[in-house]
Amino acid sequence: AAIMVVASQQKHGVTPAPITLPGCPDKCGQVSIPYPFGIKDDCYLPGFRITCDDTFHPPRAFFPADATFGWGQTKTEVIYYSTNIIREPDKFINSSWSPVELSGVSVVEGKLLVHAPFSYDCRFNSTWNTARTITIQFPYQSPFLLSQGSTVLMGIGRSAKAQQNLGPSCEAYAGVSLPKGINTTACSGWGCCQVAIQPEPLRPGVFDVSVYLDREYYKNKDCSYAMLADKSWYNFTTTDLDGDVFLRRNDARGVPVVLDFVAGFDQCPRPHQPAPKGYACTSDNSMCVQVPFFYTDAYICRCLDGYQGNPYIPTAGCQDINECERPDLYPCHGICQNMEGGYKCTCPAGTRGNAIQGRCTDIFPLPAKLSLGNQLNYPQPII
């Protein structure tokens, strides 16, 4: 999925609308960092700080590993265990925390694209396995949550069960040969499965994902995987069932996950009602939109219709759209006139109708024009 900052469409030579505050960096490597997110002090709202790690080339953006409440952390637990004794892990090796990587922000949709590790269980011989389970954890009152509409629980493998802790699960099985009629790119249960996530876990802000192998069904030196992932990201391929192909391809950065974010935990103010403390919709021509978030009130900000930009930037974040320059989005089959917050589209002189729908017709039909022309051209008597 491509999640990016939606910028204003501008003519050549016109300065594009800003996405962050004056004097604040707006990129980390190839990732745009729009306000309310920010890298430097005074460049972000509370809870939206980003760390830019320039030890990578190009630099990469992360949620800070030293955050006060530990939010934005992904816990990766690595376990070795013997399969011919018990089917559960019996030898703990280590566990570690790693920061979540930010890959994209859409202030228009209130969504983030991040990269996170995935769980796996790899069988390398008849007695030993390498297993990893992952936990994505956000603290109490974090402004981030897994996006129920965009993120799914996914399992990949010949005998895998993907499980969200005390939540939904899905099972994937695969034999030696491909059954007839199977869509080789879809997660249909053959080699790959997916199911909607549990949006509100029993432990608020904590999302555990595990993979379980049914070794009685299939025994092979392969890997199985379980993950939270962007539902539009993965196209199943049978080569991912062989060995550790998927692991080697995706382990370095993890898989893409879509999060929702909110600007604050309040109700949107009613007309003529004072805004709550810390109200984030500070641009002119912006509005507050109430959104569901766990069991509390929350909101995001958007530009009013006819405006575009960043509604979180004070005063001038939302700017007028020149609809006449975007006929692909704002059709006009007549005379287009840009107006503040909208546009006017009228039929040319001598015609009438709906110019937006392309239905301008002559006021005088052709026979009437011919008749009028004949009258004008007919010799007049001399008195």
C-alpha positions as semicolon CSV with decimal commas, in nm:
position;residue;x (nm);y (nm);z (nm)
1;A;0,000;0,000;0,000
2;A;0,125;0,346;-0,076
3;I;0,063;0,578;0,215
4;M;0,200;0,925;0,164
5;V;0,136;1,286;0,245
6;V;-0,122;1,422;0,005
7;A;0,023;1,755;-0,105
8;S;-0,148;2,040;-0,280
9;Q;-0,140;2,040;-0,659
10;Q;0,041;2,354;-0,765
11;K;0,134;2,524;-1,090
12;H;0,498;2,526;-1,192
13;G;0,677;2,809;-1,016
14;V;0,432;2,820;-0,723
15;T;0,566;2,723;-0,380
16;P;0,399;2,399;-0,263
17;A;0,198;2,404;0,059
18;P;0,414;2,325;0,365
19;I;0,366;1,992;0,542
20;T;0,537;2,088;0,868
21;L;0,616;2,393;1,080
22;P;0,865;2,660;0,969
23;G;1,225;2,559;1,038
24;C;1,138;2,192;1,093
25;P;1,275;1,911;0,875
26;D;1,003;1,758;0,661
27;K;1,185;1,441;0,554
28;C;1,392;1,160;0,698
29;G;1,563;0,989;0,409
30;Q;1,284;0,907;0,165
31;V;1,001;0,938;0,422
32;S;0,802;1,262;0,454
33;I;0,746;1,373;0,814
34;P;0,433;1,594;0,825
35;Y;0,322;1,778;1,137
36;P;0,196;1,673;1,399
37;F;0,491;1,432;1,360
38;G;0,835;1,584;1,389
39;I;1,202;1,515;1,449
40;K;1,335;1,822;1,632
41;D;1,208;1,977;1,955
42;D;0,907;2,207;1,906
43;C;0,837;2,036;1,573
44;Y;0,580;1,781;1,692
45;L;0,278;1,740;1,916
46;P;0,315;1,530;2,234
47;G;0,338;1,161;2,143
48;F;0,436;1,223;1,780
49;R;0,814;1,247;1,804
50;I;1,015;1,063;1,538
51;T;1,382;0,964;1,544
52;C;1,578;0,991;1,219
53;D;1,858;0,734;1,217
54;D;2,125;0,855;0,978
55;T;2,344;0,549;1,029
56;F;2,136;0,398;0,749
57;H;2,181;0,505;0,389
58;P;1,938;0,659;0,317
59;P;1,834;0,753;0,675
60;R;1,533;0,572;0,821
61;A;1,259;0,700;1,052
62;F;1,166;0,526;1,378
63;F;0,948;0,583;1,678
64;P;1,193;0,663;1,960
65;A;1,327;0,367;2,153
66;D;1,360;0,574;2,471
67;A;1,002;0,703;2,480
68;T;0,868;0,776;2,828
69;F;0,596;0,513;2,817
70;G;0,771;0,269;2,583
71;W;0,522;0,322;2,301
72;G;0,622;0,239;1,950
73;Q;0,815;-0,068;2,062
74;T;0,805;-0,410;1,901
75;K;0,911;-0,702;2,115
76;T;1,075;-0,987;1,927
77;E;1,111;-1,311;2,120
78;V;1,337;-1,584;1,978
79;I;1,292;-1,940;2,107
80;Y;1,457;-2,273;2,024
81;Y;1,282;-2,598;2,106
82;S;1,284;-2,971;2,027
83;T;0,988;-3,104;1,831
84;N;1,019;-3,471;1,922
85;I;0,970;-3,404;2,292
86;I;0,683;-3,152;2,310
87;R;0,517;-2,926;2,057
88;E;0,557;-2,616;2,271
89;P;0,880;-2,418;2,323
90;D;1,097;-2,574;2,592
91;K;1,417;-2,370;2,575
92;F;1,408;-1,991;2,604
93;I;1,699;-1,816;2,436
94;N;1,640;-1,443;2,449
95;S;1,400;-1,157;2,390
96;S;1,459;-0,803;2,276
97;W;1,281;-0,477;2,203
98;S;1,325;-0,298;1,874
99;P;1,169;0,032;1,760
100;V;0,894;0,043;1,500
101;E;1,005;0,185;1,166
102;L;0,788;0,456;1,009
103;S;0,749;0,420;0,631
104;G;0,474;0,668;0,545
105;V;0,212;0,907;0,682
106;S;-0,123;1,020;0,544
107;V;-0,261;1,314;0,740
108;V;-0,565;1,310;0,510
109;E;-0,662;0,953;0,606
110;G;-0,519;0,952;0,958
111;K;-0,305;0,647;0,877
112;L;0,057;0,536;0,912
113;L;0,254;0,270;0,732
114;V;0,512;0,103;0,955
115;H;0,737;-0,201;0,925
116;A;0,733;-0,463;1,199
117;P;0,880;-0,813;1,251
118;F;0,673;-1,127;1,201
119;S;0,646;-1,457;1,383
120;Y;0,794;-1,769;1,232
121;D;0,862;-2,135;1,304
122;C;1,136;-2,292;1,094
123;R;1,220;-2,660;1,101
124;F;1,581;-2,718;0,999
125;N;1,612;-3,086;1,093
126;S;1,411;-3,365;1,255
127;T;1,464;-3,249;1,613
128;W;1,524;-2,875;1,628
129;N;1,328;-2,569;1,537
130;T;1,384;-2,196;1,546
131;A;1,075;-2,004;1,652
132;R;0,995;-1,637;1,704
133;T;0,682;-1,472;1,835
134;I;0,617;-1,098;1,816
135;T;0,427;-0,850;2,024
136;I;0,336;-0,501;1,905
137;Q;0,270;-0,289;2,209
138;F;0,146;0,065;2,252
139;P;0,112;0,230;2,595
140;Y;-0,196;0,353;2,768
141;Q;-0,353;0,644;2,575
142;S;-0,121;0,605;2,278
143;P;-0,258;0,785;1,970
144;F;-0,188;0,476;1,755
145;L;-0,390;0,163;1,688
146;L;-0,385;-0,117;1,433
147;S;-0,608;-0,025;1,140
148;Q;-0,892;-0,277;1,133
149;G;-0,985;-0,197;0,774
150;S;-0,632;-0,215;0,635
151;T;-0,440;-0,462;0,854
152;V;-0,510;-0,836;0,869
153;L;-0,378;-1,138;1,055
154;M;-0,199;-1,356;0,799
155;G;-0,052;-1,705;0,801
156;I;0,180;-1,859;0,541
157;G;0,299;-2,220;0,536
158;R;0,226;-2,583;0,466
159;S;0,082;-2,648;0,811
160;A;0,049;-2,317;0,992
161;K;-0,202;-2,161;1,228
162;A;-0,173;-1,786;1,277
163;Q;-0,315;-1,676;1,612
164;Q;-0,378;-1,336;1,767
165;N;-0,363;-1,377;2,143
166;L;-0,713;-1,460;2,272
167;G;-0,843;-1,338;1,936
168;P;-0,899;-1,453;1,579
169;S;-0,692;-1,716;1,400
170;C;-0,658;-1,866;1,054
171;E;-0,509;-2,191;0,925
172;A;-0,306;-2,258;0,612
173;Y;-0,230;-2,604;0,473
174;A;-0,056;-2,718;0,157
175;G;0,018;-3,057;0,009
176;V;0,293;-3,150;-0,231
177;S;0,102;-3,051;-0,546
178;L;-0,115;-2,750;-0,624
179;P;-0,489;-2,833;-0,631
180;K;-0,680;-2,740;-0,944
181;G;-0,870;-2,412;-0,933
182;I;-0,653;-2,254;-0,661
183;N;-0,580;-1,884;-0,703
184;T;-0,203;-1,879;-0,662
185;T;-0,193;-1,514;-0,551
186;A;-0,480;-1,516;-0,299
187;C;-0,475;-1,611;0,070
188;S;-0,751;-1,870;0,038
189;G;-0,634;-2,123;0,297
190;W;-0,408;-2,319;0,063
191;G;-0,060;-2,220;0,175
192;C;-0,181;-1,878;0,290
193;C;-0,469;-1,754;0,505
194;Q;-0,586;-1,422;0,642
195;V;-0,856;-1,298;0,878
196;A;-0,968;-0,962;1,016
197;I;-0,780;-0,855;1,327
198;Q;-0,920;-0,806;1,674
199;P;-0,919;-0,425;1,690
200;E;-0,955;-0,398;2,066
201;P;-0,736;-0,657;2,242
202;L;-0,803;-0,771;2,595
203;R;-0,483;-0,598;2,702
204;P;-0,524;-0,243;2,566
205;G;-0,257;-0,155;2,313
206;V;-0,096;-0,501;2,312
207;F;-0,111;-0,721;2,002
208;D;0,047;-1,068;2,024
209;V;0,088;-1,287;1,717
210;S;0,201;-1,650;1,721
211;V;0,237;-1,929;1,467
212;Y;0,165;-2,293;1,548
213;L;0,261;-2,590;1,334
214;D;0,049;-2,900;1,287
215;R;0,336;-3,147;1,261
216;E;0,104;-3,444;1,237
217;Y;-0,032;-3,304;0,912
218;Y;0,292;-3,224;0,738
219;K;0,659;-3,285;0,820
220;N;0,918;-3,100;0,618
221;K;1,220;-2,876;0,653
222;D;1,024;-2,560;0,587
223;C;0,913;-2,244;0,765
224;S;0,568;-2,123;0,857
225;Y;0,482;-1,763;0,937
226;A;0,224;-1,551;1,117
227;M;0,203;-1,175;1,099
228;L;0,000;-0,859;1,113
229;A;0,028;-0,704;0,768
230;D;-0,124;-0,458;0,525
231;K;-0,391;-0,663;0,349
232;S;-0,300;-0,525;0,006
233;W;0,073;-0,591;0,041
234;Y;0,116;-0,964;-0,014
235;N;0,055;-1,174;-0,323
236;F;0,088;-1,540;-0,233
237;T;0,347;-1,742;-0,422
238;T;0,415;-2,114;-0,379
239;T;0,790;-2,050;-0,357
240;D;0,729;-1,898;-0,012
241;L;0,635;-2,247;0,110
242;D;0,983;-2,383;0,040
243;G;1,260;-2,355;0,297
244;D;1,310;-2,007;0,442
245;V;1,257;-1,806;0,120
246;F;1,004;-1,566;0,277
247;L;1,218;-1,523;0,589
248;R;1,533;-1,430;0,397
249;R;1,341;-1,188;0,175
250;N;1,158;-0,997;0,450
251;D;1,343;-1,041;0,779
252;A;1,572;-0,738;0,746
253;R;1,294;-0,476;0,769
254;G;0,986;-0,682;0,849
255;V;0,646;-0,650;0,683
256;P;0,425;-0,342;0,629
257;V;0,151;-0,279;0,885
258;V;-0,112;-0,003;0,869
259;L;-0,195;0,194;1,183
260;D;-0,463;0,451;1,252
261;F;-0,373;0,759;1,451
262;V;-0,583;1,020;1,628
263;A;-0,505;1,383;1,706
264;G;-0,657;1,385;2,053
265;F;-0,889;1,217;2,299
266;D;-1,183;1,458;2,310
267;Q;-1,516;1,515;2,145
268;C;-1,522;1,756;1,854
269;P;-1,637;2,098;1,974
270;R;-1,981;2,204;1,863
271;P;-2,038;2,533;1,678
272;H;-1,967;2,834;1,903
273;Q;-1,828;2,599;2,169
274;P;-1,470;2,653;2,295
275;A;-1,216;2,402;2,168
276;P;-1,071;2,155;2,420
277;K;-0,724;2,207;2,562
278;G;-0,455;2,107;2,315
279;Y;-0,700;2,107;2,023
280;A;-0,506;2,003;1,713
281;C;-0,724;2,130;1,424
282;T;-0,557;2,470;1,419
283;S;-0,557;2,557;1,049
284;D;-0,811;2,792;0,900
285;N;-1,064;2,603;0,687
286;S;-1,010;2,280;0,883
287;M;-1,262;2,065;1,064
288;C;-1,273;1,806;1,339
289;V;-1,390;1,450;1,261
290;Q;-1,496;1,215;1,540
291;V;-1,353;0,863;1,506
292;P;-1,392;0,543;1,713
293;F;-1,085;0,453;1,919
294;F;-1,101;0,178;2,181
295;Y;-1,358;0,284;2,438
296;T;-1,297;0,658;2,438
297;D;-1,368;0,970;2,237
298;A;-1,108;1,060;1,977
299;Y;-1,081;1,281;1,670
300;I;-0,872;1,356;1,362
301;C;-0,848;1,676;1,158
302;R;-0,930;1,732;0,793
303;C;-0,946;2,024;0,554
304;L;-1,290;2,149;0,455
305;D;-1,424;2,058;0,112
306;G;-1,259;2,278;-0,146
307;Y;-0,934;2,295;0,051
308;Q;-0,630;2,071;0,076
309;G;-0,309;2,051;0,274
310;N;-0,224;1,980;0,636
311;P;-0,504;2,070;0,881
312;Y;-0,266;2,044;1,178
313;I;-0,047;2,337;1,067
314;P;-0,168;2,658;1,235
315;T;-0,355;2,913;1,022
316;A;-0,242;2,832;0,666
317;G;-0,227;2,452;0,658
318;C;-0,544;2,412;0,449
319;Q;-0,525;2,602;0,122
320;D;-0,779;2,665;-0,150
321;I;-0,791;2,413;-0,434
322;N;-0,784;2,565;-0,782
323;E;-1,039;2,327;-0,929
324;C;-0,999;2,476;-1,276
325;E;-0,647;2,332;-1,291
326;R;-0,771;1,981;-1,206
327;P;-1,035;1,892;-1,468
328;D;-0,970;1,524;-1,398
329;L;-1,115;1,569;-1,049
330;Y;-1,338;1,873;-1,102
331;P;-1,496;1,851;-1,448
332;C;-1,610;2,159;-1,634
333;H;-1,721;2,156;-1,998
334;G;-1,782;2,528;-2,007
335;I;-1,622;2,834;-1,852
336;C;-1,442;2,751;-1,524
337;Q;-1,394;3,012;-1,254
338;N;-1,202;2,930;-0,935
339;M;-1,361;3,055;-0,613
340;E;-1,252;3,036;-0,250
341;G;-1,352;2,690;-0,131
342;G;-1,503;2,585;-0,464
343;Y;-1,546;2,674;-0,828
344;K;-1,806;2,800;-1,072
345;C;-1,869;2,630;-1,405
346;T;-2,102;2,801;-1,652
347;C;-2,209;2,738;-2,008
348;P;-2,066;2,961;-2,284
349;A;-2,272;3,251;-2,417
350;G;-2,558;3,137;-2,634
351;T;-2,586;2,803;-2,453
352;R;-2,747;2,677;-2,139
353;G;-2,747;2,361;-1,926
354;N;-2,522;2,184;-1,677
355;A;-2,162;2,256;-1,777
356;I;-2,022;2,025;-1,510
357;Q;-2,205;1,730;-1,663
358;G;-2,122;1,845;-2,015
359;R;-2,480;1,926;-2,114
360;C;-2,458;2,277;-2,256
361;T;-2,705;2,314;-2,542
362;D;-2,779;2,601;-2,777
363;I;-3,046;2,838;-2,653
364;F;-3,179;2,868;-3,009
365;P;-3,215;2,540;-3,201
366;L;-3,077;2,522;-3,555
367;P;-3,417;2,581;-3,732
368;A;-3,469;2,895;-3,526
369;K;-3,119;3,016;-3,612
370;L;-3,182;2,956;-3,983
371;S;-3,515;3,137;-3,964
372;L;-3,359;3,429;-3,782
373;G;-3,074;3,439;-4,031
374;N;-3,313;3,443;-4,324
375;Q;-3,503;3,729;-4,168
376;L;-3,186;3,927;-4,119
377;N;-3,069;3,859;-4,474
378;Y;-3,407;3,920;-4,647
379;P;-3,410;4,255;-4,832
380;Q;-3,612;4,513;-4,646
381;P;-3,854;4,736;-4,843
382;I;-3,745;5,098;-4,899
383;I;-3,993;5,343;-4,758
